[in-house]
Amino acid sequence: MSASIGEPISGGQAPRGWDELSIRFDDGMDLGKVRALLQQAKERGGTPGETVSAFNLVGIYFSPAAYERAQAALESAGRLHPCRLVVLIGEQRGEGDSVTARVSVVRSGGAVSLERIVLSAKGAGVRHLQSALLDLLLPELPVVVVWGGRTEGDLLQRAVEAADRVIIDSGTRAPEALAEVAAMVARGAPVGDLAWARIFPWMSLAADVLDVPNLREHRGNLRSARVICAGGIGAEGVLLGGWFGSRVRKARVQLVVGPEPETDSSMPGAGDGASATGWASTAPLGKGQIAAFEFTAPPVTFSLRREKALLIAEVRGDDDGEVLHRVRLPPETPGRLLGLELKLLAGQDELYAAALQAAVKLLPKSGP
Amino acid sequence: MPYAPDHDQVPNPLRYGLRADSAPEPCALVVFGASGDLAHRKLIPALYNLAVSAHLPAAFGVVGVSKSEYTHQQYQEDMREAVGKFSRTKPIDEDAWRDFAAGLRYVPGAFDEDATFQRLSATLEEMDRARATRGNRLFYFATPPSTYPVLLQQLHKHGLIRPPGDPRFTRVVIEKPFGRDLASARALNRMVLEVMDERQVFRIDHYLGKETVQNLLVFRFGNTIFEPIWNRNYVDHVQITAAEELGIEGRGRYYEEAGILRDMIQNHVLQLVCLTAMEAPVAFDADSVRDEKVKVLRALAPIEGPEAVAQRVVLGQYTAGQIAGNDVPGYQEEKDVAKGSRTPTFAAIQLNVDNWRWDGVPFYLRSGKRLPKRMTEIAIQFRKLPHALFGEGASAPNTLVIRVQPEEGIALRFSAKVPGERYRPRTVSMDFRYGSAFAAASPEAYERLLMDALRGDQTLFTRKDEVEAAWQLVDGILKVIEAPDAPAPYPYEAGTWGPKEAHELLARDGRAWRRP
């Protein structure tokens, strides 16, 4: 295999600044000029080469700071999945009526594999963003929106209607917010969730232990499950419980507040929910994160627990205390989770939809 | 509580719909030939990359076995150097390496000595305790084929091969060449199956680990638009080229025994024929896929007897020439090659697949050393237009080219109108390049295949009947060309696309080789 093929594109890490071109509009927008700027960016450094895009990736943020936090993840995901990235930053409370467009490109193996257009609008300029977006999308290709705001409201609804997929991160919000997401998903919204991608290792390991030859006999007798979160219940824990409940309908699922977290970092959801990259790293264990997951097939208990960057599975009642499996948690580098979610470019993840509906039933009832 | 016996058959309710592949069970991997080239260049770097990407189970270890005298620590140091040199990911991730190296052991010794296997058994037991590998074993034969019988006997004799029903699995990966003709392949299969079950045998052909080769299945059976035209009604012929610009790179002794037919045609090239010509499997599982490949091999019209071989096979041997501006020696000037050697370094073969789909569609195969460049491709040449609306010869037939290496991808060539000219067509290309469309680095073929072996998935490994069916075809040719009175292979200058007779093979059918 030649060295130039399939290597990660170098841009996205380095090109900020020197290869970025920008233009400011104070009264409406001229998208022809934005396109010309993009062409200029492609022609920098020689021939433009071909442009490869598999989809449109749209990021919507409500402050430059929120985009800054998400930027690495978006670019990292763009390195894995060639696309046109259009970022809208709307500061309604900002002064003035201006829109600034910044464009840049990233190359891979001679081809342009990431076109980046960042539109920042202030004040009344925000009203131009939506129509500008529709004009800047590459035709025929799926549109995936990364939503960095609260999971409610008219703007999100419009994004859901226009996009083939909307990716949120319910881990940055209180678990009760899952109810709103569940309602959207029940109406058919093609929602992807980084909190869901975060629990893949738990789900895989739970499935793996039931594939161990001498433990397969317990598959038909699963009765209950407990998800133990550190210091408080987080959205990931609720989703994991929901997933188990949706796969084993007769099972009783409990959410339990377990050991204190190893770090003072706030529980996902305690923040403003403004970032799509607010996930905690693999270790140490943060507040609200899943510390352990147990499920039973009497008399056997399968116990999965997290120790630093390892997930460890044990079984009791069958092979007492024996360590069955230890797997490394993959590094949660920025963009890896988004990259996982971008493997599905359109439509609903049925497994997530079912897990979410079951998860909502696990949430404590609000009100008197 | 007592369980109904059929509880084992209940599908895993937690496996459904998961995006991640199942993780391999804990395992100790034993590499025979641990100080050899394959272990240094491919196996250990591949395992290290799997460790970096968190694909290996934490309960995992590697035991290297070979004659060279290393301590555990020396072996770890040697392998670290190999990883630094040959890993596709650089620089070395020190944390991942430390973890990986902690499970790396070495057992020195000759394969025919019982003491070697006693030490190996003890090391594996120690690894089960220290690394929780649970008695699961994957043995990798990265050794010359002549060692396979003794390795199988020793593993059996020392109780290291457990039956397939045992909760602790035993699997064996066997490198190509699997035999040197049909008789020896059958004998080896018999020997292997005397001590284990076919479900435990993983005959590896690293071509099947390449993304583009696997993509051929997705391309054919994951799209609706190609399958209806993938047959004799639309396809004129198929060309498969597997070219190398390298010579034999100091492996004269091996190559004199093997030649191009054993080294490339019997395995890599025939696998490409199978994937191109096979019917859709009923399911994407090991046996369904391999069943369809075997059907293709069985449908290949035999090439037997001097006349058939003369008509449908052209063999060549390179002489001194130039490649990429450099002088290169001829085959007979290479180290360990006999003067007057008749070993072919090039083959062009016309195959016929005698079945409903491909009847009358020739498959032309060519493979050789010291050709102008390294490339492997499959070209589907479609039929000519039924009526030359834009002038005779104005529109070239469509071609679909699947590039296996390098620049993996797919190109479709079709006619488009030249701007400004009055209906003058010109052939243009619609190009898909793997490296651009999927910017993530593809895993090495050995990474994929090692993971599959650890998981117990045999889909990309060749089955007993598949190996024998491939030898059946090649054996017919070998019998003729290795007869004492057989003509010598045609000479061709290094840096050319083979002897002129290879071009005549197609020219007499009114066709020509593509110039890749």
Contacts between the chains, C-beta under 8 A, distances in Angstrom:
chain1	res1	chain2	res2	distance
A	1	B	405	6.3
A	1	B	406	6.4
A	1	B	408	7.5
A	1	B	442	7.1
A	1	B	444	7.7
A	2	B	406	4.1
A	2	B	407	6.7
A	4	B	435	7.0
A	5	B	406	6.5
A	5	B	407	6.1
A	5	B	408	6.5
A	5	B	433	7.7
A	5	B	434	6.8
A	5	B	435	3.5
A	5	B	442	7.9
A	6	B	408	7.9
A	6	B	434	6.6
A	6	B	435	4.6
A	6	B	438	7.2
A	6	B	439	7.5
A	6	B	440	7.0
A	6	B	441	4.7
A	6	B	442	4.7
A	7	B	435	7.5
A	7	B	441	5.7
A	8	B	439	6.2
A	8	B	440	7.0
A	8	B	441	6.2
A	9	B	439	5.4
A	50	B	436	7.4
A	52	B	433	7.6
A	52	B	436	4.2
A	52	B	437	5.6
A	54	B	437	6.4
A	79	B	439	5.5
A	79	B	440	7.7
A	80	B	438	7.7
A	80	B	439	5.8
A	80	B	440	4.6
A	81	B	438	7.6
A	81	B	439	7.1
A	82	B	436	6.6
A	82	B	437	6.2
A	82	B	438	7.7
A	82	B	439	5.6
A	108	B	435	6.9
A	108	B	436	6.0
A	108	B	439	5.0
A	109	B	433	7.2
A	109	B	435	4.7
A	109	B	436	5.6
A	110	B	436	8.0
A	111	B	433	7.3
A	111	B	436	4.3
A	113	B	436	5.9
A	113	B	439	5.3
A	200	B	18	7.6
A	200	B	19	6.6
A	200	B	20	5.4
A	201	B	20	7.7
A	203	B	14	7.0
A	203	B	18	5.9
A	203	B	20	7.6
A	204	B	18	6.1
A	204	B	20	4.5
A	204	B	22	7.1
A	204	B	23	6.2
A	205	B	23	7.2
A	206	B	14	5.1
A	207	B	12	5.9
A	207	B	14	4.0
A	207	B	15	4.4
A	207	B	18	5.9
A	207	B	22	6.8
A	208	B	22	5.7
A	208	B	23	5.2
A	208	B	25	7.9
A	210	B	12	4.9
A	210	B	13	7.8
A	210	B	14	5.7
A	210	B	15	7.4
A	211	B	12	5.9
A	211	B	15	6.9
A	211	B	22	6.2
A	212	B	25	6.9
A	213	B	167	5.0
A	214	B	167	5.0
A	216	B	7	7.5
A	216	B	8	5.0
A	216	B	10	7.6
A	216	B	12	7.6
A	217	B	3	5.1
A	217	B	7	4.6
A	217	B	8	5.4
A	218	B	3	7.9
A	218	B	7	7.4
A	219	B	7	6.6
A	219	B	10	4.4
A	219	B	11	7.4
A	219	B	12	5.8
A	219	B	13	6.6
A	220	B	3	7.5
A	220	B	4	7.6
A	220	B	7	4.5
A	220	B	10	4.1
A	221	B	1	7.4
A	221	B	3	6.9
A	221	B	7	7.0
A	222	B	13	7.0
A	244	B	14	7.5
A	247	B	13	4.7
A	247	B	14	5.6
A	247	B	16	6.6
A	248	B	13	5.4
A	248	B	14	7.8
A	298	B	1	6.2
A	299	B	1	6.5
A	310	B	58	6.1
A	323	B	59	7.5
A	323	B	132	5.5
A	325	B	23	7.3
A	325	B	25	7.6
A	325	B	26	6.9
A	325	B	57	6.6
A	325	B	58	7.9
A	325	B	59	7.0
A	326	B	26	8.0
A	326	B	57	6.9
A	326	B	58	3.6
A	326	B	59	5.5
A	326	B	132	7.2
A	327	B	23	5.5
A	327	B	54	7.4
A	327	B	57	6.1
A	327	B	58	5.9
A	328	B	54	4.3
A	328	B	56	8.0
A	328	B	58	5.8
A	329	B	54	7.2
A	330	B	53	7.5
A	330	B	54	4.5
A	331	B	54	7.4
A	340	B	19	7.2
A	343	B	19	6.8
A	350	B	17	6.6
A	351	B	16	7.4
A	351	B	17	4.0
A	351	B	18	7.5
